[in-house]
Amino acid sequence: MLRKYLPSVIAHTKGAEIIVADNGSTDESLEVLKNEFPSVRTIVLDKNYGFAEGYNRAISLLTSHSETVSLPEYVVLLNSDVEVTEGWLIPLLDYMEHHPEVAAVQPKIRSWVRRDYFEHAGAAGGYINALGYPYCRGRVLWKVEQDHGQYDDTVEVDWTSGACMCVRTRVYKDCGGLDASFFAHMEEIDLCWRMRNKGWKLACVPQSVVYHLGGGSLNYESPRKTYLNHRNNLLMIYKNKKHPRGVLFVRFFLDYAAAFFYLLQGRWGAFKAVFQARRDYHKMR
């Protein structure tokens, strides 16, 4: 991942410091960074804290080398399986500079594999329907659209993708950062919901384009991914929706319907994951 995608970040990122946070890797990532990318600063964490707490700790350590350095105004959360394009950062920062009411933005996210299609995790901006299910312009459930320029307008959205999110650092910290109990999946949607509940706005700026491989941590068929998505979605609704009881009542039936749909597909692991997700949601809430 580092060898494949980090060179594009180095080549096309102007006016920003590039930092790789090593989340307790057990391969040769740190050696690769030291020997092949010596200009890139690293933050080394002592273990794998997950996507959420890994970012929280990395951002809290940004200025740990000096008490006199203030936090950067903006930080970009960028997955290690993202290829950026020339000038990708400029439209994001320009929009943030001219819209002080906006807490975070994302670019247009295309698939690295099918480059003229949107990518599942973010596409052209995220929304949440009345039942708490997230979807995107360019992707609903498993259906991903080809990009014909139909979503090239900058719009306000409900959530911005953690695959590539430019966020005001102070807002990130003031809102508590990503929820570490989520570990991974939907933690950025939860954070965005909290930011919106505090009056902040969010936007997709499609003049910036990146390509995301997706599934780099957990592939889409993984029972672990199914578990995290179902559990964290329920936690997110419980935490952020003003009157969640009615939605959670309906979701009880829809979640078990989804479980039996997985079973009909022969995905026994996903079937069990839904039951485990609901059990753990009740323990955690």
C-alpha positions as YAML, in Angstrom:
chain: A
units: angstrom
residues:
- id: 1
  name: MET
  ca: [0.00, 0.00, 0.00]
- id: 2
  name: LEU
  ca: [2.72, 2.50, 0.96]
- id: 3
  name: ARG
  ca: [4.83, 1.76, -2.09]
- id: 4
  name: LYS
  ca: [1.82, 1.94, -4.41]
- id: 5
  name: TYR
  ca: [-0.05, 4.99, -3.12]
- id: 6
  name: LEU
  ca: [2.28, 7.19, -1.05]
- id: 7
  name: PRO
  ca: [4.30, 8.39, -4.10]
- id: 8
  name: SER
  ca: [1.20, 10.11, -5.52]
- id: 9
  name: VAL
  ca: [0.63, 11.88, -2.21]
- id: 10
  name: ILE
  ca: [4.23, 13.11, -2.14]
- id: 11
  name: ALA
  ca: [4.18, 14.19, -5.79]
- id: 12
  name: HIS
  ca: [0.84, 16.02, -5.75]
- id: 13
  name: THR
  ca: [0.59, 17.51, -2.25]
- id: 14
  name: LYS
  ca: [1.75, 21.12, -2.05]
- id: 15
  name: GLY
  ca: [1.75, 23.34, 1.02]
- id: 16
  name: ALA
  ca: [1.11, 20.62, 3.56]
- id: 17
  name: GLU
  ca: [3.18, 18.25, 5.67]
- id: 18
  name: ILE
  ca: [2.73, 14.55, 4.92]
- id: 19
  name: ILE
  ca: [2.64, 12.31, 7.98]
- id: 20
  name: VAL
  ca: [2.21, 8.55, 8.16]
- id: 21
  name: ALA
  ca: [0.78, 7.23, 11.42]
- id: 22
  name: ASP
  ca: [1.92, 3.66, 11.98]
- id: 23
  name: ASN
  ca: [-0.85, 1.90, 13.89]
- id: 24
  name: GLY
  ca: [1.22, -0.88, 15.43]
- id: 25
  name: SER
  ca: [2.20, -2.48, 12.11]
- id: 26
  name: THR
  ca: [3.86, -5.91, 12.28]
- id: 27
  name: ASP
  ca: [5.39, -5.94, 8.80]
- id: 28
  name: GLU
  ca: [8.27, -3.87, 7.40]
- id: 29
  name: SER
  ca: [6.28, -0.66, 6.96]
- id: 30
  name: LEU
  ca: [8.54, 1.44, 9.19]
- id: 31
  name: GLU
  ca: [11.65, 0.22, 7.39]
- id: 32
  name: VAL
  ca: [10.05, 1.00, 4.04]
- id: 33
  name: LEU
  ca: [9.20, 4.51, 5.22]
- id: 34
  name: LYS
  ca: [12.71, 5.10, 6.58]
- id: 35
  name: ASN
  ca: [14.55, 3.80, 3.53]
- id: 36
  name: GLU
  ca: [12.26, 4.72, 0.65]
- id: 37
  name: PHE
  ca: [10.36, 7.79, 1.90]
- id: 38
  name: PRO
  ca: [12.79, 9.62, 4.21]
- id: 39
  name: SER
  ca: [11.04, 12.98, 3.69]
- id: 40
  name: VAL
  ca: [7.80, 11.69, 5.24]
- id: 41
  name: ARG
  ca: [7.35, 12.22, 8.94]
- id: 42
  name: THR
  ca: [6.09, 9.23, 10.93]
- id: 43
  name: ILE
  ca: [4.10, 8.93, 14.12]
- id: 44
  name: VAL
  ca: [4.63, 5.49, 15.64]
- id: 45
  name: LEU
  ca: [1.90, 4.10, 17.89]
- id: 46
  name: ASP
  ca: [2.66, 1.22, 20.24]
- id: 47
  name: LYS
  ca: [-0.22, -0.99, 19.05]
- id: 48
  name: ASN
  ca: [-3.16, -1.14, 16.66]
- id: 49
  name: TYR
  ca: [-5.72, 1.23, 18.12]
- id: 50
  name: GLY
  ca: [-8.06, 0.87, 15.15]
- id: 51
  name: PHE
  ca: [-8.97, 3.49, 12.59]
- id: 52
  name: ALA
  ca: [-10.74, 5.73, 15.11]
- id: 53
  name: GLU
  ca: [-8.39, 5.89, 18.08]
- id: 54
  name: GLY
  ca: [-5.37, 5.62, 15.79]
- id: 55
  name: TYR
  ca: [-6.32, 8.92, 14.18]
- id: 56
  name: ASN
  ca: [-7.17, 10.49, 17.55]
- id: 57
  name: ARG
  ca: [-3.74, 9.65, 18.94]
- id: 58
  name: ALA
  ca: [-1.92, 10.69, 15.80]
- id: 59
  name: ILE
  ca: [-3.64, 14.08, 15.73]
- id: 60
  name: SER
  ca: [-3.00, 14.61, 19.46]
- id: 61
  name: LEU
  ca: [0.71, 13.94, 18.82]
- id: 62
  name: LEU
  ca: [1.03, 16.34, 15.88]
- id: 63
  name: THR
  ca: [2.65, 19.01, 18.01]
- id: 64
  name: SER
  ca: [4.16, 16.81, 20.71]
- id: 65
  name: HIS
  ca: [7.68, 17.61, 19.46]
- id: 66
  name: SER
  ca: [7.30, 21.25, 20.50]
- id: 67
  name: GLU
  ca: [5.16, 23.04, 23.07]
- id: 68
  name: THR
  ca: [5.41, 26.24, 21.05]
- id: 69
  name: VAL
  ca: [3.82, 24.87, 17.87]
- id: 70
  name: SER
  ca: [0.07, 25.27, 17.64]
- id: 71
  name: LEU
  ca: [-2.23, 22.71, 16.06]
- id: 72
  name: PRO
  ca: [-2.54, 23.01, 12.27]
- id: 73
  name: GLU
  ca: [-5.74, 24.69, 11.16]
- id: 74
  name: TYR
  ca: [-6.65, 21.73, 8.98]
- id: 75
  name: VAL
  ca: [-5.84, 18.04, 8.95]
- id: 76
  name: VAL
  ca: [-6.64, 15.58, 6.18]
- id: 77
  name: LEU
  ca: [-7.53, 12.03, 7.14]
- id: 78
  name: LEU
  ca: [-6.28, 9.95, 4.21]
- id: 79
  name: ASN
  ca: [-6.40, 6.18, 3.89]
- id: 80
  name: SER
  ca: [-3.23, 4.37, 2.88]
- id: 81
  name: ASP
  ca: [-4.99, 2.94, -0.20]
- id: 82
  name: VAL
  ca: [-5.80, 6.30, -1.81]
- id: 83
  name: GLU
  ca: [-4.14, 7.70, -4.93]
- id: 84
  name: VAL
  ca: [-4.43, 11.47, -5.15]
- id: 85
  name: THR
  ca: [-4.31, 13.59, -8.30]
- id: 86
  name: GLU
  ca: [-2.45, 16.77, -9.21]
- id: 87
  name: GLY
  ca: [-3.75, 19.76, -7.28]
- id: 88
  name: TRP
  ca: [-6.17, 17.62, -5.26]
- id: 89
  name: LEU
  ca: [-5.74, 19.57, -2.02]
- id: 90
  name: ILE
  ca: [-6.23, 23.09, -3.42]
- id: 91
  name: PRO
  ca: [-10.04, 23.00, -3.99]
- id: 92
  name: LEU
  ca: [-10.60, 21.47, -0.55]
- id: 93
  name: LEU
  ca: [-8.60, 24.12, 1.30]
- id: 94
  name: ASP
  ca: [-9.98, 26.92, -0.87]
- id: 95
  name: TYR
  ca: [-13.55, 25.92, -0.06]
- id: 96
  name: MET
  ca: [-12.79, 25.71, 3.66]
- id: 97
  name: GLU
  ca: [-11.14, 29.13, 3.61]
- id: 98
  name: HIS
  ca: [-14.19, 30.72, 1.99]
- id: 99
  name: HIS
  ca: [-16.80, 28.87, 4.07]
- id: 100
  name: PRO
  ca: [-16.01, 29.27, 7.78]
- id: 101
  name: GLU
  ca: [-19.29, 27.54, 8.70]
- id: 102
  name: VAL
  ca: [-18.05, 24.28, 7.15]
- id: 103
  name: ALA
  ca: [-16.25, 21.84, 9.47]
- id: 104
  name: ALA
  ca: [-15.16, 19.23, 6.92]
- id: 105
  name: VAL
  ca: [-15.08, 18.50, 3.20]
- id: 106
  name: GLN
  ca: [-14.31, 15.53, 0.98]
- id: 107
  name: PRO
  ca: [-13.29, 15.23, -2.68]
- id: 108
  name: LYS
  ca: [-14.98, 13.16, -5.35]
- id: 109
  name: ILE
  ca: [-13.87, 9.59, -4.64]
- id: 110
  name: ARG
  ca: [-13.54, 7.26, -7.61]
- id: 111
  name: SER
  ca: [-12.65, 3.58, -7.66]
- id: 112
  name: TRP
  ca: [-8.98, 2.80, -8.13]
- id: 113
  name: VAL
  ca: [-9.94, -0.48, -9.84]
- id: 114
  name: ARG
  ca: [-12.71, 0.86, -12.13]
- id: 115
  name: ARG
  ca: [-11.46, 4.39, -12.54]
- id: 116
  name: ASP
  ca: [-14.52, 5.82, -14.27]
- id: 117
  name: TYR
  ca: [-16.81, 4.59, -11.47]
- id: 118
  name: PHE
  ca: [-17.42, 6.02, -8.02]
- id: 119
  name: GLU
  ca: [-15.99, 4.22, -5.02]
- id: 120
  name: HIS
  ca: [-18.25, 2.72, -2.38]
- id: 121
  name: ALA
  ca: [-16.84, 4.59, 0.66]
- id: 122
  name: GLY
  ca: [-17.82, 8.19, 0.02]
- id: 123
  name: ALA
  ca: [-18.41, 8.53, -3.75]
- id: 124
  name: ALA
  ca: [-19.63, 12.12, -4.30]
- id: 125
  name: GLY
  ca: [-20.78, 12.87, -0.75]
- id: 126
  name: GLY
  ca: [-22.64, 11.02, 1.98]
- id: 127
  name: TYR
  ca: [-26.20, 11.18, 3.29]
- id: 128
  name: ILE
  ca: [-28.25, 9.37, 5.95]
- id: 129
  name: ASN
  ca: [-31.84, 8.31, 5.37]
- id: 130
  name: ALA
  ca: [-34.68, 8.37, 7.90]
- id: 131
  name: LEU
  ca: [-33.81, 4.88, 9.19]
- id: 132
  name: GLY
  ca: [-30.17, 5.75, 9.82]
- id: 133
  name: TYR
  ca: [-28.73, 3.99, 6.77]
- id: 134
  name: PRO
  ca: [-25.85, 5.86, 5.10]
- id: 135
  name: TYR
  ca: [-25.65, 6.19, 1.32]
- id: 136
  name: CYS
  ca: [-23.87, 8.43, -1.18]
- id: 137
  name: ARG
  ca: [-24.39, 10.40, -4.34]
- id: 138
  name: GLY
  ca: [-23.14, 7.79, -6.76]
- id: 139
  name: ARG
  ca: [-23.72, 4.76, -4.53]
- id: 140
  name: VAL
  ca: [-26.81, 3.26, -2.91]
- id: 141
  name: LEU
  ca: [-26.37, -0.07, -1.10]
- id: 142
  name: TRP
  ca: [-24.12, -2.13, -3.42]
- id: 143
  name: LYS
  ca: [-25.01, -0.24, -6.60]
- id: 144
  name: VAL
  ca: [-22.20, 2.09, -7.70]
- id: 145
  name: GLU
  ca: [-22.67, 4.51, -10.61]
- id: 146
  name: GLN
  ca: [-20.33, 5.38, -13.41]
- id: 147
  name: ASP
  ca: [-19.09, 8.96, -13.18]
- id: 148
  name: HIS
  ca: [-20.45, 10.98, -16.12]
- id: 149
  name: GLY
  ca: [-20.03, 14.31, -14.35]
- id: 150
  name: GLN
  ca: [-23.57, 14.10, -12.96]
- id: 151
  name: TYR
  ca: [-22.36, 15.04, -9.46]
- id: 152
  name: ASP
  ca: [-19.81, 17.73, -10.29]
- id: 153
  name: ASP
  ca: [-21.62, 20.40, -8.28]
- id: 154
  name: THR
  ca: [-20.39, 21.27, -4.80]
- id: 155
  name: VAL
  ca: [-23.12, 20.40, -2.29]
- id: 156
  name: GLU
  ca: [-23.78, 20.25, 1.41]
- id: 157
  name: VAL
  ca: [-23.81, 16.65, 2.68]
- id: 158
  name: ASP
  ca: [-24.61, 14.74, 5.86]
- id: 159
  name: TRP
  ca: [-21.18, 13.12, 6.15]
- id: 160
  name: THR
  ca: [-17.77, 13.16, 4.53]
- id: 161
  name: SER
  ca: [-15.76, 10.02, 3.93]
- id: 162
  name: GLY
  ca: [-12.96, 9.03, 6.28]
- id: 163
  name: ALA
  ca: [-11.08, 7.72, 3.23]
- id: 164
  name: CYS
  ca: [-10.25, 11.36, 2.46]
- id: 165
  name: MET
  ca: [-11.60, 14.04, 4.78]
- id: 166
  name: CYS
  ca: [-10.24, 17.56, 5.26]
- id: 167
  name: VAL
  ca: [-11.41, 18.80, 8.66]
- id: 168
  name: ARG
  ca: [-10.82, 21.80, 10.90]
- id: 169
  name: THR
  ca: [-8.52, 20.45, 13.58]
- id: 170
  name: ARG
  ca: [-10.09, 22.43, 16.42]
- id: 171
  name: VAL
  ca: [-13.58, 21.26, 15.47]
- id: 172
  name: TYR
  ca: [-12.35, 17.67, 15.31]
- id: 173
  name: LYS
  ca: [-10.94, 17.94, 18.82]
- id: 174
  name: ASP
  ca: [-13.82, 20.01, 20.25]
- id: 175
  name: CYS
  ca: [-16.31, 17.38, 19.05]
- id: 176
  name: GLY
  ca: [-14.31, 14.59, 20.71]
- id: 177
  name: GLY
  ca: [-12.68, 13.18, 17.60]
- id: 178
  name: LEU
  ca: [-13.57, 9.73, 16.29]
- id: 179
  name: ASP
  ca: [-15.30, 7.42, 18.77]
- id: 180
  name: ALA
  ca: [-12.64, 4.88, 19.79]
- id: 181
  name: SER
  ca: [-15.27, 2.32, 20.79]
- id: 182
  name: PHE
  ca: [-16.26, 2.03, 17.11]
- id: 183
  name: PHE
  ca: [-12.72, 0.76, 16.29]
- id: 184
  name: ALA
  ca: [-13.44, 1.02, 12.55]
- id: 185
  name: HIS
  ca: [-16.34, 1.64, 10.14]
- id: 186
  name: MET
  ca: [-18.90, 4.46, 10.35]
- id: 187
  name: GLU
  ca: [-16.81, 6.33, 12.90]
- id: 188
  name: GLU
  ca: [-16.46, 9.27, 10.50]
- id: 189
  name: ILE
  ca: [-20.24, 9.32, 9.94]
- id: 190
  name: ASP
  ca: [-20.75, 9.42, 13.70]
- id: 191
  name: LEU
  ca: [-18.28, 12.31, 14.01]
- id: 192
  name: CYS
  ca: [-19.95, 14.19, 11.17]
- id: 193
  name: TRP
  ca: [-23.34, 13.73, 12.81]
- id: 194
  name: ARG
  ca: [-21.96, 15.16, 16.05]
- id: 195
  name: MET
  ca: [-20.49, 18.12, 14.18]
- id: 196
  name: ARG
  ca: [-23.83, 18.80, 12.47]
- id: 197
  name: ASN
  ca: [-25.62, 18.57, 15.82]
- id: 198
  name: LYS
  ca: [-23.33, 21.39, 16.96]
- id: 199
  name: GLY
  ca: [-24.33, 23.53, 13.98]
- id: 200
  name: TRP
  ca: [-21.43, 22.85, 11.61]
- id: 201
  name: LYS
  ca: [-21.90, 22.14, 7.91]
- id: 202
  name: LEU
  ca: [-20.17, 19.61, 5.66]
- id: 203
  name: ALA
  ca: [-19.60, 19.52, 1.91]
- id: 204
  name: CYS
  ca: [-18.36, 17.49, -1.04]
- id: 205
  name: VAL
  ca: [-16.03, 19.42, -3.36]
- id: 206
  name: PRO
  ca: [-15.86, 17.35, -6.58]
- id: 207
  name: GLN
  ca: [-13.31, 19.67, -8.21]
- id: 208
  name: SER
  ca: [-10.87, 17.56, -6.17]
- id: 209
  name: VAL
  ca: [-10.58, 13.93, -7.28]
- id: 210
  name: VAL
  ca: [-8.92, 10.93, -5.61]
- id: 211
  name: TYR
  ca: [-8.95, 7.19, -6.33]
- id: 212
  name: HIS
  ca: [-9.65, 4.74, -3.51]
- id: 213
  name: LEU
  ca: [-8.94, 1.01, -3.63]
- id: 214
  name: GLY
  ca: [-11.30, 0.21, -0.75]
- id: 215
  name: GLY
  ca: [-11.41, -2.89, 1.40]
- id: 216
  name: GLY
  ca: [-7.74, -2.49, 2.26]
- id: 217
  name: SER
  ca: [-8.33, -3.23, 5.94]
- id: 218
  name: LEU
  ca: [-11.32, -5.58, 5.65]
- id: 219
  name: ASN
  ca: [-12.76, -6.81, 2.36]
- id: 220
  name: TYR
  ca: [-16.44, -6.34, 1.66]
- id: 221
  name: GLU
  ca: [-17.28, -10.02, 2.29]
- id: 222
  name: SER
  ca: [-15.62, -10.07, 5.72]
- id: 223
  name: PRO
  ca: [-17.94, -11.06, 8.63]
- id: 224
  name: ARG
  ca: [-15.90, -8.69, 10.80]
- id: 225
  name: LYS
  ca: [-16.82, -5.83, 8.48]
- id: 226
  name: THR
  ca: [-20.49, -6.84, 8.59]
- id: 227
  name: TYR
  ca: [-20.34, -6.95, 12.38]
- id: 228
  name: LEU
  ca: [-18.74, -3.50, 12.71]
- id: 229
  name: ASN
  ca: [-21.09, -1.88, 10.21]
- id: 230
  name: HIS
  ca: [-24.25, -3.22, 11.91]
- id: 231
  name: ARG
  ca: [-23.08, -2.56, 15.48]
- id: 232
  name: ASN
  ca: [-21.67, 0.90, 14.82]
- id: 233
  name: ASN
  ca: [-24.68, 2.00, 12.79]
- id: 234
  name: LEU
  ca: [-26.95, 1.23, 15.76]
- id: 235
  name: LEU
  ca: [-24.61, 3.00, 18.18]
- id: 236
  name: MET
  ca: [-24.48, 6.03, 15.87]
- id: 237
  name: ILE
  ca: [-28.29, 6.28, 15.74]
- id: 238
  name: TYR
  ca: [-28.59, 5.86, 19.51]
- id: 239
  name: LYS
  ca: [-25.99, 8.56, 20.18]
- id: 240
  name: ASN
  ca: [-27.01, 11.21, 17.67]
- id: 241
  name: LYS
  ca: [-30.67, 11.00, 16.66]
- id: 242
  name: LYS
  ca: [-32.90, 13.22, 18.77]
- id: 243
  name: HIS
  ca: [-35.68, 10.63, 19.12]
- id: 244
  name: PRO
  ca: [-34.09, 7.26, 18.26]
- id: 245
  name: ARG
  ca: [-36.58, 4.85, 19.83]
- id: 246
  name: GLY
  ca: [-38.92, 4.55, 16.83]
- id: 247
  name: VAL
  ca: [-36.09, 4.10, 14.35]
- id: 248
  name: LEU
  ca: [-34.37, 1.51, 16.54]
- id: 249
  name: PHE
  ca: [-37.64, -0.41, 16.86]
- id: 250
  name: VAL
  ca: [-37.94, -0.65, 13.07]
- id: 251
  name: ARG
  ca: [-34.26, -1.50, 12.76]
- id: 252
  name: PHE
  ca: [-34.76, -4.51, 15.04]
- id: 253
  name: PHE
  ca: [-36.81, -6.16, 12.31]
- id: 254
  name: LEU
  ca: [-34.71, -4.90, 9.41]
- id: 255
  name: ASP
  ca: [-31.45, -6.12, 10.93]
- id: 256
  name: TYR
  ca: [-32.75, -9.64, 11.36]
- id: 257
  name: ALA
  ca: [-34.19, -9.53, 7.85]
- id: 258
  name: ALA
  ca: [-30.69, -8.63, 6.66]
- id: 259
  name: ALA
  ca: [-29.26, -11.54, 8.66]
- id: 260
  name: PHE
  ca: [-31.53, -14.04, 6.94]
- id: 261
  name: PHE
  ca: [-30.76, -12.46, 3.58]
- id: 262
  name: TYR
  ca: [-27.08, -13.19, 4.25]
- id: 263
  name: LEU
  ca: [-28.02, -16.74, 5.17]
- id: 264
  name: LEU
  ca: [-29.86, -17.21, 1.88]
- id: 265
  name: GLN
  ca: [-26.70, -16.04, 0.14]
- id: 266
  name: GLY
  ca: [-24.73, -18.72, 1.97]
- id: 267
  name: ARG
  ca: [-22.83, -16.16, 4.06]
- id: 268
  name: TRP
  ca: [-22.99, -17.93, 7.41]
- id: 269
  name: GLY
  ca: [-20.36, -15.68, 8.96]
- id: 270
  name: ALA
  ca: [-22.30, -12.53, 8.06]
- id: 271
  name: PHE
  ca: [-25.51, -14.11, 9.42]
- id: 272
  name: LYS
  ca: [-23.87, -14.68, 12.81]
- id: 273
  name: ALA
  ca: [-22.20, -11.25, 12.70]
- id: 274
  name: VAL
  ca: [-25.57, -9.46, 12.75]
- id: 275
  name: PHE
  ca: [-26.67, -11.31, 15.89]
- id: 276
  name: GLN
  ca: [-23.35, -10.57, 17.58]
- id: 277
  name: ALA
  ca: [-23.55, -6.93, 16.52]
- id: 278
  name: ARG
  ca: [-26.97, -6.50, 18.11]
- id: 279
  name: ARG
  ca: [-25.86, -8.21, 21.33]
- id: 280
  name: ASP
  ca: [-22.80, -6.00, 21.61]
- id: 281
  name: TYR
  ca: [-24.77, -2.86, 20.76]
- id: 282
  name: HIS
  ca: [-27.05, -3.50, 23.75]
- id: 283
  name: LYS
  ca: [-24.01, -4.02, 26.01]
- id: 284
  name: MET
  ca: [-22.24, -0.88, 24.77]
- id: 285
  name: ARG
  ca: [-25.02, 1.66, 24.58]
...
